[in-house]
């Protein structure tokens, strides 16, 4: 089915380390790479670490909680027979009377009445079914848990071994959380990029620092909505996307995009508007979760999302930005702005970006030019990183020997992309210092 999903339009595939076995993930990763080769285009493979998530432990059977009744929540190490166990056990040390406990994305709400020796007696405010491994949220409670658990580190090593392109860190609270992940990835000799999932109130407050440390961010609206309240999520989504664009970092909007399509072949009008608004906000990518992981209409869900994005994107405005000197832009940022302006002024058919690391393609993509961006590189990992960039078509090209070689190979890659025709004008931005990251310093206008 993965081949069908790629054919339907996906640019990345996520391995959710909170669920499934490593054998399952390894098999799916292999299928993604096989389908990628068959499709002839780069597909990003993302490992999504569980992070310091509190979850319901193993229950003999689901428990139906009734509003008004009492129930005991306890760490797995002290839970008794009729308690609802949770992991990690630190929960009992941070709860105080009056705090709310939300289970299963807030579908079940409990209020703490008393706490004794790691066991919290709670009143059921909103009842519902509670089953094993459901997520638990504690709005307003700071958890003394490391950003990377032992499970995360083990999962990270496994994910790097199977060659993932991105590692998403859940429940990020600060830039140092991301920095710790980057250190582990670099120590392993991997080129994988980091994605910081914004889903806690602490992350919102530390957003600038997190954007500095991460390669990309995700607006993880499920847990974020539970943590801060659903009413605040739409404006916050816009703010996160805007700040990511300013930094030239890809941003993914996720959770409940087409939720009804888990069981329906068509989305609701509200869901279609939600996806469209995320695109209009400037998101680099939109992500499906249960729709494709466990839904009845995975292929249809991808096609619908692709169709909505294609319908909306032509209405996006070019983000014309000339950086001011006091902003201390890099040469690459200034060159990407100039390249986009020239392409707009001349009505060029495409912007071609030969790049070593993919960073120049990111700098161009952040401006949302009204023409395709063709990112050319000889590094497979850079091709896959660019797969998540807005408007970028990654194209493989042989390593160039000098700048004249770059021009020629870039033209060949542009022709091979199918996005330009003979006689079309294109704008190329590259560096005269060949194969050195961050050396972009030349703009060339050419004809295919």
Backbone torsions as a table, in degrees:
resi	resn	phi	psi	omega
1	UNK	NA	-26.3	-178.1
2	UNK	-60.2	-38.0	176.9
3	UNK	-60.8	-39.6	178.3
4	UNK	-67.2	-37.0	178.1
5	UNK	-65.1	-41.2	178.0
6	UNK	-66.1	-41.1	177.4
7	UNK	-62.8	-33.0	-179.6
8	UNK	-74.7	-17.5	173.1
9	UNK	133.0	6.0	-178.6
10	UNK	-73.8	147.7	177.8
11	UNK	-112.5	-9.7	179.4
12	UNK	-152.0	154.4	178.4
13	UNK	-128.9	134.5	-176.5
14	UNK	-106.0	133.6	172.4
15	UNK	-103.4	109.7	-177.2
16	UNK	-84.8	105.6	-175.6
17	UNK	-72.7	-4.6	175.7
18	UNK	-77.1	-16.9	-176.0
19	UNK	-135.6	157.3	174.6
20	UNK	81.2	166.8	179.7
21	UNK	-96.3	165.1	177.9
22	UNK	-66.1	-33.2	176.3
23	UNK	-61.8	-41.7	177.2
24	UNK	-60.5	-47.4	-177.6
25	UNK	-64.8	-41.2	179.1
26	UNK	-62.8	-40.3	178.2
27	UNK	-64.0	-45.1	179.7
28	UNK	-64.6	-39.7	178.4
29	UNK	-61.5	-41.9	178.4
30	UNK	-63.7	-40.8	178.8
31	UNK	-65.3	-36.8	177.4
32	UNK	-62.8	-45.2	-178.8
33	UNK	-66.0	-36.9	177.9
34	UNK	-66.7	-43.3	179.6
35	UNK	-68.1	-34.9	176.9
36	UNK	-60.5	-45.9	179.4
37	UNK	-63.5	-40.3	179.8
38	UNK	-67.6	-36.5	-178.8
39	UNK	-77.2	-23.1	179.5
40	UNK	73.7	25.3	176.1
41	UNK	-145.2	154.2	-174.1
42	UNK	-71.1	137.6	175.9
43	UNK	-126.1	126.7	179.1
44	UNK	-79.3	134.6	177.2
45	UNK	-108.9	122.0	-172.6
46	UNK	-116.0	127.4	171.9
47	UNK	-99.1	122.0	-177.9
48	UNK	-103.9	104.6	-178.0
49	UNK	-72.7	147.8	-177.3
50	UNK	-67.7	-37.7	-178.3
51	UNK	72.3	-174.0	-177.4
52	UNK	-78.4	61.3	-178.0
53	UNK	-89.6	131.6	173.7
54	UNK	-84.6	132.6	-178.7
55	UNK	-135.0	153.1	172.1
56	UNK	-66.1	137.4	178.5
57	UNK	-76.1	-165.4	-178.7
58	UNK	-75.8	125.9	177.0
59	UNK	-111.6	142.1	177.5
60	UNK	-58.2	-35.0	177.6
61	UNK	-160.0	158.2	179.2
62	UNK	-57.3	147.5	-179.7
63	UNK	-111.2	128.8	178.3
64	UNK	-95.7	107.4	-178.5
65	UNK	-88.3	135.0	-177.4
66	UNK	-107.9	135.0	179.6
67	UNK	-53.7	133.4	177.2
68	UNK	95.1	-19.5	179.9
69	UNK	-84.1	169.9	180.0
70	UNK	-104.2	148.9	176.9
71	UNK	-147.6	150.6	-179.8
72	UNK	-106.5	127.2	173.6
73	UNK	-104.0	130.1	-176.5
74	UNK	-145.0	150.6	172.6
75	UNK	-60.2	147.6	-175.5
76	UNK	-56.1	-28.0	-176.1
77	UNK	-76.2	-19.1	-178.8
78	UNK	-122.0	1.8	-176.0
79	UNK	-65.3	139.2	176.2
80	UNK	-99.8	-180.0	-169.7
81	UNK	-57.0	-42.7	-176.0
82	UNK	-96.1	3.6	178.3
83	UNK	-77.3	161.6	167.9
84	UNK	-96.3	111.1	-177.8
85	UNK	-78.0	146.3	176.1
86	UNK	-133.1	155.2	179.0
87	UNK	-134.4	137.6	3.0
88	UNK	-76.8	162.1	-172.6
89	UNK	-71.1	-8.7	-178.6
90	UNK	-60.0	-16.3	-177.8
91	UNK	-49.7	-45.0	-175.4
92	UNK	-62.8	-21.9	-177.1
93	UNK	-88.8	-8.8	-176.2
94	UNK	-115.1	-11.5	-178.4
95	UNK	-80.7	142.2	175.7
96	UNK	-135.6	154.2	179.7
97	UNK	-54.9	139.5	-180.0
98	UNK	97.7	-17.5	179.0
99	UNK	-77.2	149.8	177.6
100	UNK	-96.4	146.7	172.9
101	UNK	-119.3	122.4	-179.2
102	UNK	-109.5	133.0	-178.0
103	UNK	-122.1	142.5	177.3
104	UNK	57.9	59.6	178.2
105	UNK	56.8	34.1	175.5
106	UNK	84.4	3.2	179.1
107	UNK	-66.0	-28.3	176.0
108	UNK	-119.9	130.9	-178.0
109	UNK	-125.5	128.4	177.6
110	UNK	-120.1	152.6	175.0
111	UNK	-122.8	128.4	-177.0
112	UNK	-70.1	129.3	176.9
113	UNK	-102.5	-39.9	178.6
114	UNK	-156.9	157.0	179.5
115	UNK	-133.5	131.7	179.0
116	UNK	-146.7	117.6	176.4
117	UNK	52.3	49.7	174.2
118	UNK	80.5	3.4	179.2
119	UNK	-117.4	125.2	-176.8
120	UNK	-108.5	120.7	174.4
121	UNK	-85.3	126.9	-172.5
122	UNK	-128.2	150.8	170.6
123	UNK	-93.8	137.4	177.4
124	UNK	-80.2	112.8	179.4
125	UNK	-88.7	-44.7	174.5
126	UNK	-127.7	117.1	-176.6
127	UNK	-82.7	174.5	178.5
128	UNK	159.0	-178.3	-177.0
129	UNK	-87.1	130.5	177.0
130	UNK	-116.8	125.8	179.7
131	UNK	-125.9	172.3	-177.3
132	UNK	-57.9	143.3	171.8
133	UNK	70.6	8.4	176.1
134	UNK	-69.3	146.0	-178.8
135	UNK	-70.6	149.3	179.0
136	UNK	-125.3	130.3	178.1
137	UNK	-118.8	144.9	179.2
138	UNK	-126.3	81.6	-177.8
139	UNK	-55.5	132.3	176.8
140	UNK	79.1	5.0	-179.6
141	UNK	-109.6	124.9	177.4
142	UNK	-86.0	124.5	-177.0
143	UNK	-96.0	127.8	177.8
144	UNK	-81.5	62.8	-176.5
145	UNK	-125.5	136.4	177.0
146	UNK	-60.3	151.1	179.9
147	UNK	-67.1	-29.0	177.4
148	UNK	-116.1	111.6	178.3
149	UNK	-80.8	172.8	176.7
150	UNK	-59.7	-40.1	177.4
151	UNK	-62.2	-41.9	-179.6
152	UNK	-61.4	-42.7	-178.5
153	UNK	-65.8	-41.4	176.7
154	UNK	-64.0	-44.1	178.9
155	UNK	-64.7	-36.8	178.6
156	UNK	-62.1	-47.7	179.8
157	UNK	-59.6	-41.7	177.7
158	UNK	-63.2	-46.2	-177.8
159	UNK	-62.4	-41.1	178.8
160	UNK	-67.3	-34.3	178.3
161	UNK	-63.9	-35.1	-179.7
162	UNK	-89.8	3.7	170.0
163	UNK	82.1	40.2	177.0
164	UNK	-69.4	156.8	-177.8
165	UNK	-98.7	-26.5	178.5
166	UNK	-134.9	148.2	172.0
167	UNK	-123.7	119.1	179.4
168	UNK	-94.6	130.1	-178.8
169	UNK	-104.4	121.2	-177.6
170	UNK	-84.0	150.3	174.7
171	UNK	55.2	43.5	175.0
172	UNK	-62.1	138.6	179.2
173	UNK	-119.9	-17.8	-177.6
174	UNK	-159.1	167.1	176.4
175	UNK	-62.8	-31.4	-179.4
176	UNK	-65.7	-28.4	175.2
177	UNK	-60.4	-45.4	-179.3
178	UNK	-69.1	-39.4	-179.7
179	UNK	-60.7	-38.8	178.3
180	UNK	-63.3	-40.2	177.7
181	UNK	-65.8	-44.7	179.7
182	UNK	-59.6	-39.2	-179.8
183	UNK	-61.0	-43.0	179.5
184	UNK	-66.5	-40.2	-179.8
185	UNK	-65.2	-45.2	-179.5
186	UNK	-65.8	-37.8	179.2
187	UNK	-64.7	-27.8	178.2
188	UNK	-82.3	-2.9	179.6
189	UNK	74.5	23.5	-178.3
190	UNK	-96.6	151.5	175.8
191	UNK	-96.6	9.6	-177.4
192	UNK	-61.6	142.8	177.4
193	UNK	-96.4	159.4	-179.0
194	UNK	-100.5	144.5	172.0
195	UNK	-121.9	120.2	177.4
196	UNK	-91.5	121.3	179.4
197	UNK	-87.5	119.5	-178.8
198	UNK	-91.4	104.1	-176.3
199	UNK	-148.0	13.6	176.1
200	UNK	-133.0	153.8	179.5
201	UNK	-60.6	-36.3	179.1
202	UNK	-62.0	-35.0	179.8
203	UNK	-67.8	-36.1	178.2
204	UNK	-62.5	-42.7	-180.0
205	UNK	-68.0	-29.8	-177.3
206	UNK	-103.7	22.4	-171.3
207	UNK	-57.1	-44.1	-178.0
208	UNK	-61.3	-44.4	179.6
209	UNK	-65.5	-39.5	179.1
210	UNK	-65.2	-41.3	178.7
211	UNK	-64.4	-34.1	178.3
212	UNK	-63.6	-39.6	-173.5
213	UNK	-87.1	-24.9	-173.4
214	UNK	-96.6	158.6	174.2
215	UNK	-84.1	-27.6	-178.1
216	UNK	-156.8	163.6	177.1
217	UNK	-130.8	160.6	176.5
218	UNK	-127.7	130.4	171.9
219	UNK	-84.1	93.9	-175.6
220	UNK	-89.1	87.0	-164.6
221	UNK	-72.8	-18.4	-179.1
222	UNK	-65.0	-66.8	179.7
223	UNK	-67.9	-31.6	178.3
224	UNK	-61.6	-43.5	178.7
225	UNK	-64.5	-36.4	178.0
226	UNK	-68.4	-39.0	-176.0
227	UNK	-72.1	-43.1	-172.6
228	UNK	-112.3	-9.2	-177.7
229	UNK	101.1	135.6	-175.1
230	UNK	-60.6	-31.2	-175.6
231	UNK	-65.5	-27.3	-177.2
232	UNK	-89.4	-9.5	-174.4
233	UNK	-67.9	-45.0	-175.5
234	UNK	-56.9	-47.5	179.8
235	UNK	-69.2	-35.9	178.8
236	UNK	-66.5	-37.2	175.8
237	UNK	-56.8	-46.0	179.5
238	UNK	-62.4	-41.1	-178.8
239	UNK	-65.2	-43.9	-179.9
240	UNK	-63.3	-45.1	179.7
241	UNK	-61.5	-44.4	-179.4
242	UNK	-61.2	-44.4	-179.5
243	UNK	-66.9	-36.0	177.2
244	UNK	-65.4	-41.3	178.3
245	UNK	-61.2	-42.5	-179.7
246	UNK	-61.0	-32.5	-179.8
247	UNK	-89.2	-4.4	-177.5
248	UNK	69.3	33.0	-179.3
249	UNK	-110.2	132.8	175.3
250	UNK	-59.0	145.2	179.1
251	UNK	-133.9	131.9	-178.4
252	UNK	-108.0	133.0	173.9
253	UNK	-103.9	127.7	-169.8
254	UNK	-139.0	161.6	171.5
255	UNK	89.5	123.2	173.8
256	UNK	56.8	34.9	179.6
257	UNK	-67.8	-45.4	179.9
258	UNK	-133.5	50.2	-171.0
259	UNK	-53.8	-38.9	-176.7
260	UNK	-66.3	-20.3	-178.6
261	UNK	-77.4	0.7	169.9
262	UNK	-60.5	-35.7	-178.0
263	UNK	-125.1	0.1	-176.7
264	UNK	-127.4	142.4	179.9
265	UNK	-76.4	-8.0	-180.0
266	UNK	-128.7	145.7	176.7
267	UNK	-81.8	166.0	170.1
268	UNK	-77.0	161.6	178.4
269	UNK	-64.6	-34.6	178.5
270	UNK	-64.2	-39.7	178.4
271	UNK	-66.1	-41.6	177.9
272	UNK	-60.6	-41.5	178.5
273	UNK	-66.3	-36.4	179.8
274	UNK	-63.1	-47.1	178.2
275	UNK	-62.5	-45.0	-179.3
276	UNK	-61.0	-42.0	-179.3
277	UNK	-67.2	-34.3	175.6
278	UNK	-62.6	-40.9	177.4
279	UNK	-65.1	-44.2	179.3
280	UNK	-65.0	-30.9	176.0
281	UNK	-65.2	-22.7	179.8
282	UNK	108.2	12.1	-179.5
283	UNK	-57.9	145.8	179.3
284	UNK	-78.4	-33.6	-176.9
285	UNK	-150.8	153.0	173.3
286	UNK	-119.6	140.8	-170.4
287	UNK	-118.4	137.5	172.2
288	UNK	-99.1	147.0	-179.4
289	UNK	-120.9	-97.6	-178.7
290	UNK	-62.1	-24.8	-179.4
291	UNK	-56.5	-38.6	-179.5
292	UNK	-105.1	-22.8	-178.5
293	UNK	-77.9	-36.5	-175.2
294	UNK	-140.7	2.6	-175.5
295	UNK	-77.5	166.6	-179.5
296	UNK	-85.1	-14.7	-175.0
297	UNK	-132.9	58.6	-176.3
298	UNK	-63.8	-44.7	-178.5
299	UNK	-65.3	-44.1	-179.8
300	UNK	-62.7	-36.8	179.7
301	UNK	-62.2	-44.4	179.1
302	UNK	-64.3	-43.8	-179.3
303	UNK	-62.7	-41.1	178.8
304	UNK	-63.8	-45.3	-179.4
305	UNK	-63.4	-41.9	178.3
306	UNK	-62.3	-42.9	-179.0
307	UNK	-64.3	-41.0	178.7
308	UNK	-64.2	-45.6	-179.6
309	UNK	-60.8	-43.5	-179.5
310	UNK	-66.3	-31.0	179.5
311	UNK	-73.1	-31.8	-172.8
312	UNK	-92.4	-36.5	-171.3
313	UNK	-57.1	-35.6	179.2
314	UNK	-59.8	-18.6	-179.4
315	UNK	-87.9	-4.6	179.0
316	UNK	-68.3	141.3	177.2
317	UNK	-87.9	147.1	173.2
318	UNK	-67.5	128.5	-178.6
319	UNK	-85.4	76.2	-178.1
320	UNK	-65.7	115.0	-178.5
321	UNK	-138.4	113.2	171.2
322	UNK	-98.2	112.6	-177.5
323	UNK	-65.2	141.4	177.3
324	UNK	-84.9	152.9	-176.5
325	UNK	-62.4	-33.0	-178.8
326	UNK	-69.6	-16.4	176.7
327	UNK	-79.0	-8.9	178.5
328	UNK	52.1	55.7	179.7
329	UNK	-68.0	152.8	173.0
330	UNK	-73.8	163.7	176.4
331	UNK	-60.9	-40.3	-179.9
332	UNK	-61.6	-40.0	178.6
333	UNK	-65.8	-43.6	179.6
334	UNK	-64.8	-39.7	-179.6
335	UNK	-67.5	-37.7	-179.9
336	UNK	-66.5	-38.6	175.6
337	UNK	-61.3	-46.3	-178.8
338	UNK	-65.0	-39.9	179.9
339	UNK	-62.0	-42.6	179.1
340	UNK	-65.9	-40.8	178.8
341	UNK	-62.3	-42.5	179.6
342	UNK	-65.1	-42.7	179.5
343	UNK	-62.1	-40.7	178.2
344	UNK	-66.1	-45.9	-177.0
345	UNK	-64.2	-37.6	-176.9
346	UNK	-91.4	-7.1	-176.7
347	UNK	64.4	37.1	-179.2
348	UNK	-61.7	150.5	-177.2
349	UNK	-74.6	-31.3	-177.5
350	UNK	-157.5	160.0	172.1
351	UNK	-110.0	121.3	-176.5
352	UNK	-105.2	127.3	-174.2
353	UNK	-125.8	92.5	169.9
354	UNK	-70.5	126.9	-171.3
355	UNK	-143.8	143.8	177.7
356	UNK	-80.9	-48.1	-173.3
357	UNK	-106.5	-15.1	-174.7
358	UNK	95.3	-6.5	-176.7
359	UNK	-65.7	-36.5	179.4
360	UNK	-66.6	-37.2	176.0
361	UNK	-62.3	-37.6	177.1
362	UNK	-64.6	-41.7	-179.4
363	UNK	-63.9	-37.3	177.6
364	UNK	-72.2	-44.2	-176.0
365	UNK	-62.6	-30.8	-176.8
366	UNK	-63.4	-19.9	-178.8
367	UNK	-89.3	-6.2	177.8
368	UNK	51.0	54.9	179.1
369	UNK	-63.9	154.9	-175.5
370	UNK	-89.7	45.4	176.7
371	UNK	-160.1	154.0	-176.7
372	UNK	-65.0	149.0	176.1
373	UNK	-108.2	125.4	179.3
374	UNK	-107.5	107.9	-179.6
375	UNK	-93.1	119.4	-174.6
376	UNK	-113.1	130.9	178.9
377	UNK	-156.2	158.4	175.7
378	UNK	-98.8	1.6	178.8
379	UNK	-97.0	122.9	179.0
380	UNK	-62.1	-39.0	-178.8
381	UNK	-65.6	-33.5	178.0
382	UNK	-70.1	-36.1	175.9
383	UNK	-58.6	-43.9	-177.3
384	UNK	-73.1	-32.2	174.8
385	UNK	-65.1	-40.1	-178.8
386	UNK	-71.3	-14.3	179.9
387	UNK	-62.4	-25.9	179.5
388	UNK	-91.2	-3.2	-180.0
389	UNK	-77.2	143.9	177.0
390	UNK	-65.1	129.2	170.2
391	UNK	71.1	6.4	-176.6
392	UNK	-100.1	128.5	171.0
393	UNK	-102.1	107.6	-179.2
394	UNK	-72.7	132.9	179.2
395	UNK	-131.4	131.8	178.0
396	UNK	-79.8	137.2	173.6
397	UNK	-141.7	151.9	-179.9
398	UNK	-63.2	154.2	177.6
399	UNK	-62.3	133.9	-177.4
400	UNK	-90.3	152.6	-179.1
401	UNK	-94.6	-32.2	-179.9
402	UNK	-153.4	178.8	-174.0
403	UNK	-66.4	-34.6	177.0
404	UNK	-64.7	-36.3	176.8
405	UNK	-64.7	-37.4	178.2
406	UNK	-60.3	-45.8	-178.9
407	UNK	-58.8	-47.9	-177.4
408	UNK	-64.6	-45.0	-179.0
409	UNK	-68.4	-32.5	177.7
410	UNK	-66.2	-41.0	177.0
411	UNK	-62.8	-40.9	178.9
412	UNK	-62.4	-42.6	-179.6
413	UNK	-66.2	-39.1	178.3
414	UNK	-62.1	-42.5	178.9
415	UNK	-64.3	-42.0	-177.2
416	UNK	-68.2	-21.8	-178.0
417	UNK	-69.3	-23.5	-176.9
418	UNK	78.7	5.3	-178.1
419	UNK	-92.6	-11.1	179.9
420	UNK	-130.9	155.4	178.3
421	UNK	-116.1	158.7	177.0
422	UNK	-53.2	133.4	-179.7
423	UNK	94.3	-11.0	179.1
424	UNK	-72.0	145.1	176.6
425	UNK	-89.8	136.3	177.3
426	UNK	-131.0	158.2	174.7
427	UNK	-113.2	128.8	179.9
428	UNK	-115.3	132.6	173.2
429	UNK	-124.8	128.6	-174.0
430	UNK	-153.9	-173.0	180.0
431	UNK	-119.7	143.5	177.8
432	UNK	-75.6	-22.0	174.1
433	UNK	-85.6	94.5	-170.4
434	UNK	-66.6	137.2	174.9
435	UNK	62.6	28.8	174.5
436	UNK	-118.9	118.5	-178.2
437	UNK	-59.4	142.6	175.4
438	UNK	75.4	22.2	-176.2
439	UNK	-106.8	13.4	-178.1
440	UNK	-58.9	122.7	-178.0
441	UNK	-150.9	9.0	-176.4
442	UNK	-135.9	142.4	172.1
443	UNK	-121.9	133.9	-179.1
444	UNK	-131.7	133.8	173.4
445	UNK	-100.9	128.7	-176.3
446	UNK	-139.7	172.0	177.1
447	UNK	-120.2	132.5	-178.3
448	UNK	-67.3	NA	NA
